[in-house]
Amino acid sequence: MTEINRRIFIKSAGLAFGSVLLFPACLKQSSIYHFFSNEEALCMIALCEQIIPKDSSPGATNAGVIFYIDKQLSGIFQYDQETYRTGIKNLQDYCSNKSGKSFEKHSAEDQIQIMKLMESNQMSETEWSGKNPANFFNLLLSHTMQGFYGSPIHGGNKDNISFKMLRIDYPLVVDQNQIRS
C-alpha cells in the first residue's frame, strides 16, 4: 500500500471537488432562454416584431424584447407563465389547423390578420381552447411595450434603443431629464 501524503490528498480532493462543481454545467440546455423553448421563442419574436416592427427605427427584436419577457417570466412574472404557454400553444395549433404551418412561417400580412383575430376575440372555442385569445394578446402587448420602452436594467431596451429613438436622456432622473429636439 502506498503512503498518501498531505499534498497528494489535497490535490486529489481538489480535482474531485472541482469536477463535481462543473458537472451541473454539463447538464444545462444549450438554449439562450430561461423560460421559452427555442420553438416558443421563434413564435414570440414574430409576435413582438409585429407589435413593434423595425422600419427606419429599430424594432422589438433589436431592443431584445424577447429577452425581457423571458427574464421576467422566469422571475417576477411567474404568475403569467401558464398564460404564455397556453397562448403560444393555442396560436400554433390555430395556425397549423388553418394553414399547416406555424405562426412565424406566415407572411407579415397574415401574421397581422391572425393577431387582429386574437385581439378582437374572433376565434371560436374550438379554434382557441381555454381563456379567450384577447387575454393572451393584451398581456403580450403590455409586456412587449414594457420590454421596448422600459429601463434596460430589466432585460429589454437593449442599448437604450427606445430612449435614443425618443431622444430621452438616460439614465432617467426625475425632473432632470431633457427631451432633445
PyMOL commands that place a pseudoatom at each C-alpha (Angstrom):
pseudoatom trace, name=CA, resn=MET, resi=1, chain=A, elem=C, hetatm=0, pos=[0.000, 0.000, 0.000]
pseudoatom trace, name=CA, resn=THR, resi=2, chain=A, elem=C, hetatm=0, pos=[1.362, 3.392, -0.951]
pseudoatom trace, name=CA, resn=GLU, resi=3, chain=A, elem=C, hetatm=0, pos=[1.592, 6.107, 1.568]
pseudoatom trace, name=CA, resn=ILE, resi=4, chain=A, elem=C, hetatm=0, pos=[-0.575, 9.154, 0.841]
pseudoatom trace, name=CA, resn=ASN, resi=5, chain=A, elem=C, hetatm=0, pos=[0.902, 12.399, 1.961]
pseudoatom trace, name=CA, resn=ARG, resi=6, chain=A, elem=C, hetatm=0, pos=[-0.962, 15.607, 2.551]
pseudoatom trace, name=CA, resn=ARG, resi=7, chain=A, elem=C, hetatm=0, pos=[-0.055, 17.152, -0.851]
pseudoatom trace, name=CA, resn=ILE, resi=8, chain=A, elem=C, hetatm=0, pos=[-1.344, 14.178, -2.845]
pseudoatom trace, name=CA, resn=PHE, resi=9, chain=A, elem=C, hetatm=0, pos=[-4.554, 14.075, -0.787]
pseudoatom trace, name=CA, resn=ILE, resi=10, chain=A, elem=C, hetatm=0, pos=[-5.262, 17.799, -1.245]
pseudoatom trace, name=CA, resn=LYS, resi=11, chain=A, elem=C, hetatm=0, pos=[-4.512, 17.630, -4.973]
pseudoatom trace, name=CA, resn=SER, resi=12, chain=A, elem=C, hetatm=0, pos=[-6.793, 14.610, -5.454]
pseudoatom trace, name=CA, resn=ALA, resi=13, chain=A, elem=C, hetatm=0, pos=[-9.572, 16.073, -3.318]
pseudoatom trace, name=CA, resn=GLY, resi=14, chain=A, elem=C, hetatm=0, pos=[-9.354, 19.388, -5.189]
pseudoatom trace, name=CA, resn=LEU, resi=15, chain=A, elem=C, hetatm=0, pos=[-9.670, 17.672, -8.573]
pseudoatom trace, name=CA, resn=ALA, resi=16, chain=A, elem=C, hetatm=0, pos=[-12.608, 15.573, -7.403]
pseudoatom trace, name=CA, resn=PHE, resi=17, chain=A, elem=C, hetatm=0, pos=[-14.412, 18.543, -5.840]
pseudoatom trace, name=CA, resn=GLY, resi=18, chain=A, elem=C, hetatm=0, pos=[-13.799, 20.747, -8.886]
pseudoatom trace, name=CA, resn=SER, resi=19, chain=A, elem=C, hetatm=0, pos=[-15.191, 18.155, -11.277]
pseudoatom trace, name=CA, resn=VAL, resi=20, chain=A, elem=C, hetatm=0, pos=[-18.305, 17.767, -9.098]
pseudoatom trace, name=CA, resn=LEU, resi=21, chain=A, elem=C, hetatm=0, pos=[-18.862, 21.537, -9.314]
pseudoatom trace, name=CA, resn=LEU, resi=22, chain=A, elem=C, hetatm=0, pos=[-18.548, 21.530, -13.106]
pseudoatom trace, name=CA, resn=PHE, resi=23, chain=A, elem=C, hetatm=0, pos=[-20.881, 18.560, -13.634]
pseudoatom trace, name=CA, resn=PRO, resi=24, chain=A, elem=C, hetatm=0, pos=[-24.169, 20.550, -13.401]
pseudoatom trace, name=CA, resn=ALA, resi=25, chain=A, elem=C, hetatm=0, pos=[-22.912, 22.897, -16.130]
pseudoatom trace, name=CA, resn=CYS, resi=26, chain=A, elem=C, hetatm=0, pos=[-22.674, 19.909, -18.462]
pseudoatom trace, name=CA, resn=LEU, resi=27, chain=A, elem=C, hetatm=0, pos=[-26.357, 19.118, -17.912]
pseudoatom trace, name=CA, resn=LYS, resi=28, chain=A, elem=C, hetatm=0, pos=[-27.689, 22.585, -18.816]
pseudoatom trace, name=CA, resn=GLN, resi=29, chain=A, elem=C, hetatm=0, pos=[-29.606, 23.053, -22.014]
pseudoatom trace, name=CA, resn=SER, resi=30, chain=A, elem=C, hetatm=0, pos=[-27.904, 24.920, -24.802]
pseudoatom trace, name=CA, resn=SER, resi=31, chain=A, elem=C, hetatm=0, pos=[-30.817, 27.372, -25.086]
pseudoatom trace, name=CA, resn=ILE, resi=32, chain=A, elem=C, hetatm=0, pos=[-30.220, 31.059, -24.513]
pseudoatom trace, name=CA, resn=TYR, resi=33, chain=A, elem=C, hetatm=0, pos=[-33.682, 31.377, -22.962]
pseudoatom trace, name=CA, resn=HIS, resi=34, chain=A, elem=C, hetatm=0, pos=[-34.661, 30.785, -19.349]
pseudoatom trace, name=CA, resn=PHE, resi=35, chain=A, elem=C, hetatm=0, pos=[-38.401, 30.209, -19.806]
pseudoatom trace, name=CA, resn=PHE, resi=36, chain=A, elem=C, hetatm=0, pos=[-39.138, 29.789, -23.514]
pseudoatom trace, name=CA, resn=SER, resi=37, chain=A, elem=C, hetatm=0, pos=[-38.176, 26.799, -25.578]
pseudoatom trace, name=CA, resn=ASN, resi=38, chain=A, elem=C, hetatm=0, pos=[-36.411, 27.669, -28.830]
pseudoatom trace, name=CA, resn=GLU, resi=39, chain=A, elem=C, hetatm=0, pos=[-39.652, 26.972, -30.747]
pseudoatom trace, name=CA, resn=GLU, resi=40, chain=A, elem=C, hetatm=0, pos=[-41.709, 29.184, -28.428]
pseudoatom trace, name=CA, resn=ALA, resi=41, chain=A, elem=C, hetatm=0, pos=[-39.109, 31.922, -28.738]
pseudoatom trace, name=CA, resn=LEU, resi=42, chain=A, elem=C, hetatm=0, pos=[-39.416, 31.941, -32.543]
pseudoatom trace, name=CA, resn=CYS, resi=43, chain=A, elem=C, hetatm=0, pos=[-43.163, 32.451, -32.216]
pseudoatom trace, name=CA, resn=MET, resi=44, chain=A, elem=C, hetatm=0, pos=[-42.680, 35.173, -29.598]
pseudoatom trace, name=CA, resn=ILE, resi=45, chain=A, elem=C, hetatm=0, pos=[-40.114, 37.016, -31.712]
pseudoatom trace, name=CA, resn=ALA, resi=46, chain=A, elem=C, hetatm=0, pos=[-42.553, 37.060, -34.643]
pseudoatom trace, name=CA, resn=LEU, resi=47, chain=A, elem=C, hetatm=0, pos=[-45.379, 38.305, -32.404]
pseudoatom trace, name=CA, resn=CYS, resi=48, chain=A, elem=C, hetatm=0, pos=[-43.288, 41.048, -30.797]
pseudoatom trace, name=CA, resn=GLU, resi=49, chain=A, elem=C, hetatm=0, pos=[-41.879, 42.140, -34.139]
pseudoatom trace, name=CA, resn=GLN, resi=50, chain=A, elem=C, hetatm=0, pos=[-45.430, 42.658, -35.446]
pseudoatom trace, name=CA, resn=ILE, resi=51, chain=A, elem=C, hetatm=0, pos=[-46.259, 44.811, -32.420]
pseudoatom trace, name=CA, resn=ILE, resi=52, chain=A, elem=C, hetatm=0, pos=[-43.117, 46.964, -32.761]
pseudoatom trace, name=CA, resn=PRO, resi=53, chain=A, elem=C, hetatm=0, pos=[-41.722, 46.315, -36.246]
pseudoatom trace, name=CA, resn=LYS, resi=54, chain=A, elem=C, hetatm=0, pos=[-38.384, 47.508, -37.487]
pseudoatom trace, name=CA, resn=ASP, resi=55, chain=A, elem=C, hetatm=0, pos=[-38.652, 50.321, -40.004]
pseudoatom trace, name=CA, resn=SER, resi=56, chain=A, elem=C, hetatm=0, pos=[-36.377, 53.354, -40.119]
pseudoatom trace, name=CA, resn=SER, resi=57, chain=A, elem=C, hetatm=0, pos=[-36.130, 52.838, -36.348]
pseudoatom trace, name=CA, resn=PRO, resi=58, chain=A, elem=C, hetatm=0, pos=[-35.200, 49.600, -34.567]
pseudoatom trace, name=CA, resn=GLY, resi=59, chain=A, elem=C, hetatm=0, pos=[-37.952, 47.150, -33.679]
pseudoatom trace, name=CA, resn=ALA, resi=60, chain=A, elem=C, hetatm=0, pos=[-38.728, 44.760, -30.842]
pseudoatom trace, name=CA, resn=THR, resi=61, chain=A, elem=C, hetatm=0, pos=[-36.079, 42.253, -31.930]
pseudoatom trace, name=CA, resn=ASN, resi=62, chain=A, elem=C, hetatm=0, pos=[-33.363, 44.907, -31.975]
pseudoatom trace, name=CA, resn=ALA, resi=63, chain=A, elem=C, hetatm=0, pos=[-34.362, 46.013, -28.480]
pseudoatom trace, name=CA, resn=GLY, resi=64, chain=A, elem=C, hetatm=0, pos=[-34.207, 42.456, -27.116]
pseudoatom trace, name=CA, resn=VAL, resi=65, chain=A, elem=C, hetatm=0, pos=[-37.859, 42.391, -26.083]
pseudoatom trace, name=CA, resn=ILE, resi=66, chain=A, elem=C, hetatm=0, pos=[-37.892, 38.572, -26.169]
pseudoatom trace, name=CA, resn=PHE, resi=67, chain=A, elem=C, hetatm=0, pos=[-35.124, 38.540, -23.540]
pseudoatom trace, name=CA, resn=TYR, resi=68, chain=A, elem=C, hetatm=0, pos=[-37.050, 40.975, -21.357]
pseudoatom trace, name=CA, resn=ILE, resi=69, chain=A, elem=C, hetatm=0, pos=[-40.203, 38.833, -21.435]
pseudoatom trace, name=CA, resn=ASP, resi=70, chain=A, elem=C, hetatm=0, pos=[-38.208, 35.629, -20.974]
pseudoatom trace, name=CA, resn=LYS, resi=71, chain=A, elem=C, hetatm=0, pos=[-36.340, 37.059, -17.982]
pseudoatom trace, name=CA, resn=GLN, resi=72, chain=A, elem=C, hetatm=0, pos=[-39.473, 38.422, -16.350]
pseudoatom trace, name=CA, resn=LEU, resi=73, chain=A, elem=C, hetatm=0, pos=[-41.388, 35.153, -16.809]
pseudoatom trace, name=CA, resn=SER, resi=74, chain=A, elem=C, hetatm=0, pos=[-38.547, 33.374, -15.014]
pseudoatom trace, name=CA, resn=GLY, resi=75, chain=A, elem=C, hetatm=0, pos=[-38.744, 35.891, -12.189]
pseudoatom trace, name=CA, resn=ILE, resi=76, chain=A, elem=C, hetatm=0, pos=[-41.342, 38.419, -11.185]
pseudoatom trace, name=CA, resn=PHE, resi=77, chain=A, elem=C, hetatm=0, pos=[-43.959, 37.470, -13.838]
pseudoatom trace, name=CA, resn=GLN, resi=78, chain=A, elem=C, hetatm=0, pos=[-44.037, 33.754, -12.938]
pseudoatom trace, name=CA, resn=TYR, resi=79, chain=A, elem=C, hetatm=0, pos=[-47.807, 34.033, -12.480]
pseudoatom trace, name=CA, resn=ASP, resi=80, chain=A, elem=C, hetatm=0, pos=[-48.087, 34.682, -16.257]
pseudoatom trace, name=CA, resn=GLN, resi=81, chain=A, elem=C, hetatm=0, pos=[-46.186, 31.554, -17.305]
pseudoatom trace, name=CA, resn=GLU, resi=82, chain=A, elem=C, hetatm=0, pos=[-49.301, 29.466, -17.922]
pseudoatom trace, name=CA, resn=THR, resi=83, chain=A, elem=C, hetatm=0, pos=[-50.892, 32.240, -19.991]
pseudoatom trace, name=CA, resn=TYR, resi=84, chain=A, elem=C, hetatm=0, pos=[-47.851, 32.301, -22.276]
pseudoatom trace, name=CA, resn=ARG, resi=85, chain=A, elem=C, hetatm=0, pos=[-47.504, 28.515, -22.542]
pseudoatom trace, name=CA, resn=THR, resi=86, chain=A, elem=C, hetatm=0, pos=[-51.200, 28.089, -23.343]
pseudoatom trace, name=CA, resn=GLY, resi=87, chain=A, elem=C, hetatm=0, pos=[-51.355, 31.152, -25.584]
pseudoatom trace, name=CA, resn=ILE, resi=88, chain=A, elem=C, hetatm=0, pos=[-48.392, 30.119, -27.721]
pseudoatom trace, name=CA, resn=LYS, resi=89, chain=A, elem=C, hetatm=0, pos=[-49.688, 26.547, -27.966]
pseudoatom trace, name=CA, resn=ASN, resi=90, chain=A, elem=C, hetatm=0, pos=[-53.186, 27.714, -28.934]
pseudoatom trace, name=CA, resn=LEU, resi=91, chain=A, elem=C, hetatm=0, pos=[-51.775, 30.123, -31.505]
pseudoatom trace, name=CA, resn=GLN, resi=92, chain=A, elem=C, hetatm=0, pos=[-49.564, 27.470, -33.067]
pseudoatom trace, name=CA, resn=ASP, resi=93, chain=A, elem=C, hetatm=0, pos=[-52.453, 24.959, -33.091]
pseudoatom trace, name=CA, resn=TYR, resi=94, chain=A, elem=C, hetatm=0, pos=[-54.726, 27.551, -34.721]
pseudoatom trace, name=CA, resn=CYS, resi=95, chain=A, elem=C, hetatm=0, pos=[-52.148, 28.320, -37.412]
pseudoatom trace, name=CA, resn=SER, resi=96, chain=A, elem=C, hetatm=0, pos=[-51.355, 24.669, -38.008]
pseudoatom trace, name=CA, resn=ASN, resi=97, chain=A, elem=C, hetatm=0, pos=[-55.038, 23.764, -38.373]
pseudoatom trace, name=CA, resn=LYS, resi=98, chain=A, elem=C, hetatm=0, pos=[-55.735, 26.699, -40.712]
pseudoatom trace, name=CA, resn=SER, resi=99, chain=A, elem=C, hetatm=0, pos=[-52.667, 26.577, -42.941]
pseudoatom trace, name=CA, resn=GLY, resi=100, chain=A, elem=C, hetatm=0, pos=[-50.429, 23.694, -41.919]
pseudoatom trace, name=CA, resn=LYS, resi=101, chain=A, elem=C, hetatm=0, pos=[-47.610, 25.971, -40.784]
pseudoatom trace, name=CA, resn=SER, resi=102, chain=A, elem=C, hetatm=0, pos=[-46.535, 27.719, -37.610]
pseudoatom trace, name=CA, resn=PHE, resi=103, chain=A, elem=C, hetatm=0, pos=[-47.242, 31.387, -36.885]
pseudoatom trace, name=CA, resn=GLU, resi=104, chain=A, elem=C, hetatm=0, pos=[-43.684, 32.569, -37.548]
pseudoatom trace, name=CA, resn=LYS, resi=105, chain=A, elem=C, hetatm=0, pos=[-43.713, 30.974, -41.026]
pseudoatom trace, name=CA, resn=HIS, resi=106, chain=A, elem=C, hetatm=0, pos=[-46.657, 33.099, -42.157]
pseudoatom trace, name=CA, resn=SER, resi=107, chain=A, elem=C, hetatm=0, pos=[-46.154, 36.318, -44.085]
pseudoatom trace, name=CA, resn=ALA, resi=108, chain=A, elem=C, hetatm=0, pos=[-46.194, 39.570, -42.131]
pseudoatom trace, name=CA, resn=GLU, resi=109, chain=A, elem=C, hetatm=0, pos=[-49.632, 40.390, -43.549]
pseudoatom trace, name=CA, resn=ASP, resi=110, chain=A, elem=C, hetatm=0, pos=[-51.047, 37.032, -42.455]
pseudoatom trace, name=CA, resn=GLN, resi=111, chain=A, elem=C, hetatm=0, pos=[-49.476, 37.400, -39.007]
pseudoatom trace, name=CA, resn=ILE, resi=112, chain=A, elem=C, hetatm=0, pos=[-51.154, 40.783, -38.597]
pseudoatom trace, name=CA, resn=GLN, resi=113, chain=A, elem=C, hetatm=0, pos=[-54.535, 39.350, -39.620]
pseudoatom trace, name=CA, resn=ILE, resi=114, chain=A, elem=C, hetatm=0, pos=[-54.163, 36.479, -37.131]
pseudoatom trace, name=CA, resn=MET, resi=115, chain=A, elem=C, hetatm=0, pos=[-53.205, 38.925, -34.386]
pseudoatom trace, name=CA, resn=LYS, resi=116, chain=A, elem=C, hetatm=0, pos=[-56.253, 41.076, -35.186]
pseudoatom trace, name=CA, resn=LEU, resi=117, chain=A, elem=C, hetatm=0, pos=[-58.432, 37.993, -34.722]
pseudoatom trace, name=CA, resn=MET, resi=118, chain=A, elem=C, hetatm=0, pos=[-56.745, 37.326, -31.382]
pseudoatom trace, name=CA, resn=GLU, resi=119, chain=A, elem=C, hetatm=0, pos=[-57.139, 40.913, -30.224]
pseudoatom trace, name=CA, resn=SER, resi=120, chain=A, elem=C, hetatm=0, pos=[-60.844, 41.050, -31.087]
pseudoatom trace, name=CA, resn=ASN, resi=121, chain=A, elem=C, hetatm=0, pos=[-61.663, 37.551, -29.720]
pseudoatom trace, name=CA, resn=GLN, resi=122, chain=A, elem=C, hetatm=0, pos=[-62.829, 36.375, -33.138]
pseudoatom trace, name=CA, resn=MET, resi=123, chain=A, elem=C, hetatm=0, pos=[-61.606, 32.822, -32.639]
pseudoatom trace, name=CA, resn=SER, resi=124, chain=A, elem=C, hetatm=0, pos=[-64.089, 30.197, -31.527]
pseudoatom trace, name=CA, resn=GLU, resi=125, chain=A, elem=C, hetatm=0, pos=[-63.544, 27.887, -28.563]
pseudoatom trace, name=CA, resn=THR, resi=126, chain=A, elem=C, hetatm=0, pos=[-62.755, 25.076, -30.983]
pseudoatom trace, name=CA, resn=GLU, resi=127, chain=A, elem=C, hetatm=0, pos=[-60.060, 27.253, -32.572]
pseudoatom trace, name=CA, resn=TRP, resi=128, chain=A, elem=C, hetatm=0, pos=[-58.689, 28.585, -29.269]
pseudoatom trace, name=CA, resn=SER, resi=129, chain=A, elem=C, hetatm=0, pos=[-59.138, 26.396, -26.211]
pseudoatom trace, name=CA, resn=GLY, resi=130, chain=A, elem=C, hetatm=0, pos=[-59.198, 27.797, -22.693]
pseudoatom trace, name=CA, resn=LYS, resi=131, chain=A, elem=C, hetatm=0, pos=[-59.287, 31.522, -21.993]
pseudoatom trace, name=CA, resn=ASN, resi=132, chain=A, elem=C, hetatm=0, pos=[-60.039, 33.928, -24.780]
pseudoatom trace, name=CA, resn=PRO, resi=133, chain=A, elem=C, hetatm=0, pos=[-57.224, 34.951, -27.139]
pseudoatom trace, name=CA, resn=ALA, resi=134, chain=A, elem=C, hetatm=0, pos=[-57.570, 38.649, -26.260]
pseudoatom trace, name=CA, resn=ASN, resi=135, chain=A, elem=C, hetatm=0, pos=[-56.234, 37.915, -22.758]
pseudoatom trace, name=CA, resn=PHE, resi=136, chain=A, elem=C, hetatm=0, pos=[-53.036, 36.489, -24.224]
pseudoatom trace, name=CA, resn=PHE, resi=137, chain=A, elem=C, hetatm=0, pos=[-52.801, 39.249, -26.837]
pseudoatom trace, name=CA, resn=ASN, resi=138, chain=A, elem=C, hetatm=0, pos=[-53.218, 42.052, -24.290]
pseudoatom trace, name=CA, resn=LEU, resi=139, chain=A, elem=C, hetatm=0, pos=[-50.633, 40.530, -21.942]
pseudoatom trace, name=CA, resn=LEU, resi=140, chain=A, elem=C, hetatm=0, pos=[-48.220, 40.117, -24.841]
pseudoatom trace, name=CA, resn=LEU, resi=141, chain=A, elem=C, hetatm=0, pos=[-48.843, 43.696, -25.969]
pseudoatom trace, name=CA, resn=SER, resi=142, chain=A, elem=C, hetatm=0, pos=[-48.220, 45.057, -22.481]
pseudoatom trace, name=CA, resn=HIS, resi=143, chain=A, elem=C, hetatm=0, pos=[-45.023, 43.061, -21.959]
pseudoatom trace, name=CA, resn=THR, resi=144, chain=A, elem=C, hetatm=0, pos=[-43.728, 43.961, -25.423]
pseudoatom trace, name=CA, resn=MET, resi=145, chain=A, elem=C, hetatm=0, pos=[-44.192, 47.656, -24.713]
pseudoatom trace, name=CA, resn=GLN, resi=146, chain=A, elem=C, hetatm=0, pos=[-42.512, 47.293, -21.315]
pseudoatom trace, name=CA, resn=GLY, resi=147, chain=A, elem=C, hetatm=0, pos=[-39.570, 45.488, -22.898]
pseudoatom trace, name=CA, resn=PHE, resi=148, chain=A, elem=C, hetatm=0, pos=[-39.162, 48.103, -25.601]
pseudoatom trace, name=CA, resn=TYR, resi=149, chain=A, elem=C, hetatm=0, pos=[-39.764, 51.312, -23.656]
pseudoatom trace, name=CA, resn=GLY, resi=150, chain=A, elem=C, hetatm=0, pos=[-38.663, 50.294, -20.158]
pseudoatom trace, name=CA, resn=SER, resi=151, chain=A, elem=C, hetatm=0, pos=[-35.303, 50.574, -18.465]
pseudoatom trace, name=CA, resn=PRO, resi=152, chain=A, elem=C, hetatm=0, pos=[-32.546, 48.338, -19.873]
pseudoatom trace, name=CA, resn=ILE, resi=153, chain=A, elem=C, hetatm=0, pos=[-31.782, 47.060, -16.380]
pseudoatom trace, name=CA, resn=HIS, resi=154, chain=A, elem=C, hetatm=0, pos=[-34.838, 44.793, -16.683]
pseudoatom trace, name=CA, resn=GLY, resi=155, chain=A, elem=C, hetatm=0, pos=[-33.561, 42.959, -19.765]
pseudoatom trace, name=CA, resn=GLY, resi=156, chain=A, elem=C, hetatm=0, pos=[-35.091, 44.869, -22.682]
pseudoatom trace, name=CA, resn=ASN, resi=157, chain=A, elem=C, hetatm=0, pos=[-34.486, 48.186, -24.440]
pseudoatom trace, name=CA, resn=LYS, resi=158, chain=A, elem=C, hetatm=0, pos=[-31.048, 46.961, -25.457]
pseudoatom trace, name=CA, resn=ASP, resi=159, chain=A, elem=C, hetatm=0, pos=[-28.545, 49.782, -25.922]
pseudoatom trace, name=CA, resn=ASN, resi=160, chain=A, elem=C, hetatm=0, pos=[-31.251, 52.293, -24.891]
pseudoatom trace, name=CA, resn=ILE, resi=161, chain=A, elem=C, hetatm=0, pos=[-32.823, 51.938, -28.329]
pseudoatom trace, name=CA, resn=SER, resi=162, chain=A, elem=C, hetatm=0, pos=[-36.189, 53.445, -27.459]
pseudoatom trace, name=CA, resn=PHE, resi=163, chain=A, elem=C, hetatm=0, pos=[-34.632, 56.230, -25.389]
pseudoatom trace, name=CA, resn=LYS, resi=164, chain=A, elem=C, hetatm=0, pos=[-32.434, 57.212, -28.331]
pseudoatom trace, name=CA, resn=MET, resi=165, chain=A, elem=C, hetatm=0, pos=[-35.391, 56.987, -30.702]
pseudoatom trace, name=CA, resn=LEU, resi=166, chain=A, elem=C, hetatm=0, pos=[-37.457, 59.231, -28.402]
pseudoatom trace, name=CA, resn=ARG, resi=167, chain=A, elem=C, hetatm=0, pos=[-34.425, 61.459, -27.748]
pseudoatom trace, name=CA, resn=ILE, resi=168, chain=A, elem=C, hetatm=0, pos=[-34.631, 60.952, -23.985]
pseudoatom trace, name=CA, resn=ASP, resi=169, chain=A, elem=C, hetatm=0, pos=[-31.537, 61.218, -21.797]
pseudoatom trace, name=CA, resn=TYR, resi=170, chain=A, elem=C, hetatm=0, pos=[-30.542, 58.086, -19.902]
pseudoatom trace, name=CA, resn=PRO, resi=171, chain=A, elem=C, hetatm=0, pos=[-30.306, 57.319, -17.037]
pseudoatom trace, name=CA, resn=LEU, resi=172, chain=A, elem=C, hetatm=0, pos=[-33.691, 58.763, -16.275]
pseudoatom trace, name=CA, resn=VAL, resi=173, chain=A, elem=C, hetatm=0, pos=[-33.629, 61.174, -13.341]
pseudoatom trace, name=CA, resn=VAL, resi=174, chain=A, elem=C, hetatm=0, pos=[-36.914, 62.672, -12.172]
pseudoatom trace, name=CA, resn=ASP, resi=175, chain=A, elem=C, hetatm=0, pos=[-37.220, 66.380, -13.037]
pseudoatom trace, name=CA, resn=GLN, resi=176, chain=A, elem=C, hetatm=0, pos=[-33.729, 66.494, -14.554]
pseudoatom trace, name=CA, resn=ASN, resi=177, chain=A, elem=C, hetatm=0, pos=[-34.026, 64.897, -17.966]
pseudoatom trace, name=CA, resn=GLN, resi=178, chain=A, elem=C, hetatm=0, pos=[-34.168, 66.914, -21.095]
pseudoatom trace, name=CA, resn=ILE, resi=179, chain=A, elem=C, hetatm=0, pos=[-36.046, 65.996, -24.221]
pseudoatom trace, name=CA, resn=ARG, resi=180, chain=A, elem=C, hetatm=0, pos=[-33.786, 66.904, -27.087]
pseudoatom trace, name=CA, resn=SER, resi=181, chain=A, elem=C, hetatm=0, pos=[-35.407, 68.420, -30.142]
for i in range(1, 181): cmd.bond("trace and resi %d" % i, "trace and resi %d" % (i + 1))
show_as sticks, trace
zoom trace
